[in-house]
Amino acid sequence: MLNNLKLNNLLSTGCFNTERLKYRPALESDVTWVVSMILQPYVHRYWRIKPPKNVSEIQINSLIQFLKTQQQLNRIENNHNQYIIIVEDANGTKIGEMSLEHPKDSIFNGIYDYVTVGYWVCGEYQCKGYATEMLSGLTKLLLKNGITQHIILEVYKDNIKSIRVIEKTNYRMLDINKDIIRFIA
């Protein structure tokens, strides 16, 4: 099982840092930035659903409500725990976002104790090692602190850059279906 208590404690204490990056929970003040990034083609190119061409006030308010709820650090909806983490550089500039999701009472290929992780990096920070550092840092945090036993990532077969990032962070291939490759750590 996901150790929510440990995860909540780590996130509530300002999250954690790597050599160049600071991870922290998303806040209501991040909504405008998150929405502006969601609308960027390079961010949603590999999403399973097409993003909106614009974001309505209702969608923004929904995201604000989600982030307010997340400030309590544990959102449980539709039998999932979900966290959004903002990643900043040493100067406090937002460079990317990571999501962590735990499908409660779920099993995948015989694996019970797992989380799924997603990430994206702002365009000007791509191809500079930030995605690798982001994923590596979160992976170490989750596994070494006993928060979960497994992390599963899904990536489209043609997302070569993300596949390279995943391979650099020592994930191994779990399975392949029509369009998706799944990796596990």
C-alpha positions in Angstrom: 0.0 0.0 0.0 1.0 3.6 -0.6 2.3 5.1 2.6 0.2 8.2 2.6 1.4 9.4 6.0 5.0 9.4 4.9 4.2 11.0 1.6 2.1 13.7 3.3 4.9 14.4 5.8 7.4 14.8 3.0 5.2 17.1 0.9 4.0 19.2 3.9 7.6 19.9 5.0 8.3 21.9 1.8 8.8 18.8 -0.2 12.4 18.0 -1.2 15.3 19.1 -3.3 17.8 17.6 -5.7 21.1 19.1 -6.9 19.3 21.8 -9.1 15.6 21.4 -8.3 13.1 22.0 -5.6 9.8 19.9 -5.5 6.8 21.3 -3.7 3.0 20.8 -3.7 1.0 22.8 -6.2 -0.8 25.8 -4.7 -3.7 27.9 -5.7 -1.3 30.6 -6.8 0.1 28.1 -9.4 -3.2 27.8 -11.3 -2.5 30.5 -13.9 0.9 29.0 -14.7 -0.4 25.4 -14.8 -3.3 26.4 -17.1 -0.9 28.4 -19.4 1.3 25.3 -19.7 -1.5 22.9 -20.2 -2.4 24.9 -23.4 1.1 24.5 -24.8 1.3 22.0 -27.6 4.6 20.5 -26.4 3.0 19.7 -23.0 -0.1 17.9 -24.3 1.3 16.3 -27.4 1.4 12.9 -25.8 -1.7 13.1 -23.6 -4.4 10.6 -24.2 -7.1 13.3 -24.6 -7.0 16.4 -26.6 -6.6 19.5 -24.4 -9.1 22.3 -24.7 -8.3 25.1 -27.1 -9.0 27.5 -24.3 -9.8 27.1 -20.6 -13.2 28.2 -19.3 -13.7 29.9 -15.9 -15.4 26.7 -14.7 -12.3 24.6 -15.5 -10.1 27.1 -13.8 -12.3 27.2 -10.7 -12.3 23.4 -10.7 -8.5 23.3 -10.8 -8.4 26.0 -8.0 -10.7 23.8 -5.9 -8.5 20.8 -6.6 -5.4 22.6 -5.5 -7.1 24.0 -2.4 -8.1 20.4 -1.5 -4.6 19.2 -2.3 -3.2 21.7 0.2 -4.5 19.2 2.7 -2.1 16.9 0.8 -4.3 13.9 0.3 -7.1 14.0 -2.3 -9.2 10.9 -2.5 -11.6 10.9 -5.4 -12.9 8.0 -7.6 -10.8 5.7 -5.4 -7.6 7.4 -6.2 -5.0 9.4 -4.3 -3.6 12.2 -6.5 -0.9 14.8 -6.0 0.4 17.6 -8.2 4.0 18.6 -7.6 5.5 21.8 -9.0 9.2 21.6 -9.8 11.4 24.8 -9.6 15.0 25.6 -10.3 17.3 27.0 -7.7 16.1 30.6 -8.4 12.4 29.6 -7.8 11.5 29.6 -11.5 8.8 27.0 -12.3 10.3 24.5 -14.8 7.8 21.6 -14.8 5.1 19.7 -13.1 4.8 16.1 -11.9 1.7 14.2 -11.0 1.6 11.2 -8.7 -1.4 9.0 -8.6 -2.3 5.9 -6.5 -5.2 3.9 -7.8 -6.5 2.4 -4.5 -7.3 -1.3 -4.3 -6.0 -1.7 -7.9 -3.9 -4.4 -9.4 -1.8 -4.2 -12.5 0.0 -7.2 -14.0 0.0 -8.8 -10.5 1.4 -5.7 -8.9 -0.6 -4.3 -6.0 1.6 -1.7 -4.4 2.3 1.0 -7.0 1.9 4.6 -8.0 1.8 6.1 -11.5 3.9 9.2 -12.2 3.6 11.7 -15.0 5.7 14.7 -15.8 6.4 17.5 -18.2 9.1 20.2 -18.5 8.7 23.7 -19.9 10.0 24.1 -23.4 13.0 26.3 -22.6 14.1 23.7 -20.0 13.9 20.6 -22.2 17.0 18.7 -23.4 19.0 20.1 -20.4 18.7 17.1 -18.1 15.9 18.5 -16.0 13.3 15.8 -16.8 15.9 13.1 -15.9 16.7 14.8 -12.6 13.0 15.4 -11.9 12.1 11.7 -12.4 15.2 10.4 -10.7 14.6 12.6 -7.7 10.9 11.6 -7.3 11.7 7.9 -7.9 14.4 7.9 -5.2 12.1 9.7 -2.8 9.2 7.3 -3.2 11.2 4.1 -3.2 13.9 4.9 -0.6 11.5 6.3 1.9 9.2 3.3 1.7 6.3 5.3 0.3 5.6 2.7 -2.4 7.2 -0.5 -3.7 6.7 0.2 -7.4 6.3 3.1 -9.8 4.7 2.6 -13.2 5.2 5.0 -16.1 3.3 4.9 -19.4 4.7 6.5 -22.5 3.7 6.6 -26.2 6.1 4.5 -28.4 6.9 7.6 -30.5 7.8 9.8 -27.5 11.5 9.1 -27.9 12.7 11.8 -25.5 10.6 10.6 -22.7 11.7 7.0 -23.3 15.3 8.1 -23.0 14.6 9.9 -19.7 12.8 6.8 -18.3 15.7 4.5 -19.4 18.3 6.8 -17.8 16.5 6.6 -14.5 16.8 2.8 -14.4 13.2 1.8 -15.1 12.7 -1.5 -16.9 10.1 -2.2 -19.5 7.0 -3.9 -18.2 4.9 -4.4 -21.3 4.0 -2.9 -24.7 0.6 -2.6 -26.2 -0.6 -1.0 -29.4 0.7 2.6 -28.7 2.0 2.5 -25.1 5.1 1.2 -23.4 4.9 0.7 -19.7 7.9 0.9 -17.5 8.4 -0.1 -13.8 10.8 0.8 -11.1 
